[in-house]
Each structure stands twice: as structure tokens, then as C-alpha cells.
Amino acid sequence: MKLWQQVLIGLILGIISGIVLGDKATGLKIFGTIFISLVKMVIVPLIFFALLSGITSMQGQGNLTRVGLKGFVSYILTAIFAVLIGLAAGTIFQPGAGIDLHSMLETSGVNTQVVATATSAPTATEFFLALIPTNPINAMANDHFLQIIIFSIFTGITINIIGKKAEPLKEFISSASQVTFKMIEIIIKLAPLGVFGFIAWVVGTQGLDILKALAKLVFALLAACSVQYIVFGLLILVFARISPIPFYKKILFTQSIAFATSSSKATLSTAMTQLQERMGVSKTNSNFLMPLGVCINMDGTAIYLGICALFFSQAYGIDLTTANYLMLILTCTLGSIGAAGIPSGSIIFMGMVLSSVGLPIEGIGIILGVDRILDMVRTTINITGDSAITLIVDKSEGMLDDKIYNSKKK
């Protein structure tokens, strides 16, 4: 039985248990608490080794060429814009309104005063100074994720500068990242139990309002992804100066594979073939930019992280400041990049996003019940964004075959 099917069963059993047991279902929450504790355990090593591995593996692959730079900047900008769309959707639809998870702060041992303090706005000077870790070990011990990211990037760049002498260290980093990925794989297998425990507890104490909130969350994500989908067409129209209609028609098969598999990497080969044969994108650029996009560009995940952050802030009754929103834009963008290629990476990096603005991550297990549906949609948007940016960059380089692009070839 596939994992998402197990999660769905856990969700259904959790709902039934919550309805039958009522307040007594609180005892089942321990399964969810264990799952979240395991997630917390791997967040720091994942961020550190995943970023290091990604940076050190870029050496010698032409990533600083003109085309690579165009693609990289485009991917980052679309990710930022995707986060903004996600935050806007979360603000408009208010998916977390109507439920009260504030009691989780107390039952989980989270100090509400600490949370309130964490959401106070720092000055611009304090913000930038706080990015630099004076003690990296202390940053890791205290979950200062942005400092960990800065230290990881600086370390990775330094390793690349050293070159061949650092090869043994690169091999260690690669092995360490694989270990963390395997740990995540093992932990995620416990997701059905986590979903069961949290859903049973929430339904038992909150009633069926949580299901309405999850339905609103799904609707908000679908609406945000629809907007992002239109944005891709506008980008093609404005920057490539060609009609996006052929793109939308010819990308459907690739999207169907992405939707069915929920994996950008599994869809990569199909996407590259479709771009080259049906849209006229050059083999050189598609072979370089598409793998790069799959590794760093996840617009659907960026939207998801933004919406979920507001979902939990609303459910916990915690108001976010302007500084918190700026922090969310930064961490959701970095989180979407870091989650690329990591199994269930969006769930792991969501912990980083929530913690960065002082939100407890204990409620993550609640949304796992609908995560499979959302993952299918996110992956479709991810691969569509990769393809759109590849098309635009190829056109800007004068290498797009307009005849193939505008043809009715199927």
C-alpha cells in the first residue's frame, strides 16, 4: 500500500476516533507529538547538509554562464512572486479562521510569551546583523535557520574555491546529505500515525470545524496555483513576446505526468522531450535549464508554504507583523529551493518557515491528511514553471524554433 493511501486511512480513522472518543481522544495525540519531534530532530542537519551538497555539486557545471545566470535569477524571482501569491490567497480566504489551535501552545509546552516576543519587529540593522552567526554551533542549537543558511552557503562557496583539495570533504558532505535524506524517508513513513493522532485529537476537541478549515486550505491553494498558472502565460507573452497559447496546449501531457506521479524528477525526461520536440526549445538550453529548475525551482511549494504559514497563524490566533511577512517571503523562497528533490521536503522545511516567525510547528501533522492532493497540484505548477522559464530564456538567446512552437504538432 502506498504511503499516501496509508495517510488517507490514518486521516479517516482519526476522524472516526475523534467523533467517537471526543475529549478522550487527547490521549491519541502522543502519536502526532512523536512524529513532530522526529521532524524537528532532522530540520537542522537537513538544512545544513542539503544546502552544502547543492552548492558543492554545482562546481564545474557551467552554472555561472549567461544562460545559467538568466535561469537562476528567473527561478528565484518567480519563487518570490509565488510566495506573494500564496500569502495573498491566505489573507483573502482565511483558511485557518474559525478553528482554535491556541490550546496546542499550552498542551505542547510552548510558551505564549516567547511566541509573542518572537514576532516583534526588529529594525533593518538588527535584521541584517542577525543574519551573520557569531557562533554557528549556537545557531544550530537554537534553531536560527537563516544563520544556518548563511553559514552553509559561505562554507559551500569556500569549499568550491579550494577545489580538488576539498574533494574528500565534498564526498563526506554528499554522504551526510544522503544520510539525512534517508532519515527523512524513514520518519515520513510514520506520517500515517502522526496524522491519526493529531486528527483524532483535534476532531475530538474542536469538532468537525477542522475539516472545513482543511477544505478551505485546499481551495485557497487551488486558487493561488491558478493565478500562478496564468502568470506563467503572462511572462511568456511579455518577455518572450510570443503567444502563450501553444505553450498551454503542448504542456498538458507533461502536466498529466507531473500530476499523476507528484514528482518533478520523474517528469523531467518527459518535460525535456516535449520542450524540444513540440515547442522548439533548443536541446542545449533545455538539457541545462530543466534539471537546474527541478533542483531549485518549486513555485507550487513556495505558494504552499506561504498559505500554510498564514493558516497556522490564523488557527493559533497569532497576528503577524510586517517584519514577519518579510521574513516569510525570504524563508518560503529559501524553503521552496531547499525542498527541491527532497522526499516530503515541503513538510520538513515548513518547520523552518513557521519557526522563523515564532509559530509552533506542532500542528503540521494536521495538514498531512490533505497533503497528497496538494502535492499533486504543487508538482504540476513546479514543472510548468520550469518549462516556462526554459522557454523564455531559450527565446531570449535566439535559439527557439518558432515554426515548431507555433505548429500544431502533437
Secondary structure, 3 states (H helix, E strand, C coil): CCHHHHHHHHHHHHHHHHHHHHHHHHHHHHHHHHHHHHHHHHHHHHHHHHHHHHHHCCCCCCCCCHHHHHHHHHHHHHHHHHHHHHHHHHHHHCCCCCCCCHHHHHHCCCCHHHHHHHCCCCCHHHHHHHCCCCCHHHHHHCCCHHHHHHHHHHHHHHHHHHHHHHHHHHHHHHHHHHHHHHHHHHHHCCHHHHHHHHHHHHHHHHCCHHHHHHHHHHHHHHHHHHHHHHHHHHHHHHHHCCCCHHHHHHCHHHHHHHHHHCCHHHHHHHHHHHHHHHCCCCHHHHHHHHHHHHHHCCHHHHHHHHHHHHHHHHHHCCCCCHHHHHHHHHHHHHHHHHHCCCCCHHHHHHHHHHHHCCCCCCCHHHHHHHHHHHHHHHHHHHHHHHHHHHHHHHHHCCCCCHHHHHCCCC
